[in-house]
């Protein structure tokens, strides 16, 4: 097996007393598109900043191309394209000047690719960055990170604030870039439809911890949905369902999302006094949402207010 | 490093007129009103330039570094195949050039004005410069006639 391009070992990062990333151990294999998913504050951007050597971990280690991320050499940086969150560009520059500024130090620079991507987003190279729309800024950022033809592309929420047309252009460019299987992509995103379209692997972070690390197909197969017709709900029995990710009640129907369902799970589901049990295929988006909702429920407003009342 | 220098210089040079005005005003305050203050001019001018340029250097340094404290801006600047040392040097050199322009121009203007006015004063009560100019002009008048 090929060495992973990115490897973290029990990575932790604290901001004051607050742990943002906890014991994160992951491997990003070469030649694949890996999506890093999670709610706001799950630790995705912090993890990416550590991977890029812009933030030191409190504990643990991180290696990129076998090199400690805190001490990446210029040669290694040359192999990595990094699109920062928010598509930052210097507002005083023109698009052409951005390209001239960015290409400094790179041994490879594909001018044709830069022109093509910028053209794809309908941007004139003489335009001031300050006059670009958010989608156009994303286009220029993408062109800047792809033109040096990097081996590893790290994208921190690249579709943030983009309109559907720009998102499609972004996805098409990504698929084209990673299509040959030679280059590795790590992208963090909230847009699950886009992730499903472009990603090979899924990393799911909840509260700074890695909860899922698998291929997209495996993730789809391992998450199962049950729809039950119920009159009464026994919370303890629901909680006892093995592998339960999420339980939601909609009217007299109970939706259960379960990971790695087996015979024991099926038996536990049937013990819930339901009049009918239906197994459904969960779309990728719903499966991820179930994971994420579970984490949000633990800190829901209703629980907080009830605690407030009791106090 | 040259690229960083160019980009930084383009950014910081916008602030040099501000520095020039501040240092220029400080220098202007030291212009002697009486002849007996003239001897103290170099000292007072030097101290004002030091104070003014020091203040401007502080402001310039803050302006150069504060914008890059933002997470996105910092990441964009640092992730490139240029060492952090070279990025720092590029910024430093650009700041140095902008700073030098900011204090050198007003000081130069002040020096020119001062020399001109001294020549003027000496020509009123003939000194060496006035005598020189007078003799030179007389000689040239003789030649033409």
Boltz contact constraints between the chains, C-beta under 6 A:
constraints:
  - contact:
      token1: [A, 52]
      token2: [B, 79]
      max_distance: 6.0
  - contact:
      token1: [A, 54]
      token2: [B, 75]
      max_distance: 6.0
  - contact:
      token1: [A, 74]
      token2: [B, 81]
      max_distance: 6.0
  - contact:
      token1: [A, 74]
      token2: [B, 83]
      max_distance: 6.0
  - contact:
      token1: [A, 77]
      token2: [B, 81]
      max_distance: 6.0
  - contact:
      token1: [A, 78]
      token2: [B, 81]
      max_distance: 6.0
  - contact:
      token1: [A, 82]
      token2: [B, 79]
      max_distance: 6.0
  - contact:
      token1: [A, 84]
      token2: [B, 72]
      max_distance: 6.0
  - contact:
      token1: [A, 84]
      token2: [B, 75]
      max_distance: 6.0
  - contact:
      token1: [A, 84]
      token2: [B, 76]
      max_distance: 6.0
  - contact:
      token1: [A, 86]
      token2: [B, 72]
      max_distance: 6.0
  - contact:
      token1: [A, 88]
      token2: [B, 72]
      max_distance: 6.0
  - contact:
      token1: [A, 88]
      token2: [B, 73]
      max_distance: 6.0
  - contact:
      token1: [A, 88]
      token2: [B, 76]
      max_distance: 6.0
  - contact:
      token1: [A, 101]
      token2: [B, 3]
      max_distance: 6.0
  - contact:
      token1: [A, 101]
      token2: [B, 7]
      max_distance: 6.0
  - contact:
      token1: [A, 104]
      token2: [B, 3]
      max_distance: 6.0
  - contact:
      token1: [A, 105]
      token2: [B, 80]
      max_distance: 6.0
  - contact:
      token1: [A, 105]
      token2: [B, 81]
      max_distance: 6.0
  - contact:
      token1: [A, 105]
      token2: [B, 82]
      max_distance: 6.0
  - contact:
      token1: [A, 106]
      token2: [B, 81]
      max_distance: 6.0
